[in-house]
Amino acid sequence: MKTMAVGELKTRFSQVLDEVKDGKKVGILYGRAKKPVAMIVPYSDGKKRKRQIGILDGKATIEFRDDFAMTTEELCGI
């Protein structure tokens, strides 16, 4: 993440927006102490991406032996 002071942001605002369009984040520093106060991030349209479920499907197998047994108390550590 790139950071810059408010004065630099004012002079390079169009360039910063181009960087944000490319997916980069820019932190804004304020005052003599250069304290971080804000961040400019790429706009999200609010649509959630579809999660990929089962990425290991067909790549791994799980087998339980016939003598495997666990009570709820053992599972919860009670």
Phi, psi and omega in degrees: 000137179268143176235152177204154179285162182302317180300317178293322178299319180300318183282335184243027188303316181296320178294320179297317179297323177297320179294320179294322176300329180279002175101003181274155177254145180231123177271143181252126180256143185229142174081178181294329180282354181054050181280131177294128182234340183203170177216137175259123183235158178299145179290138175246134182285359177089351178284130178277137177285148179289128180283141177272118181250139177080040183292342178260008182302123180085356182256345181220152177231150177235131178232136176249134178289156181297331183269010179283127178209137178215131179276166178297322179297319178293320179296319182275352180075029182274000000 
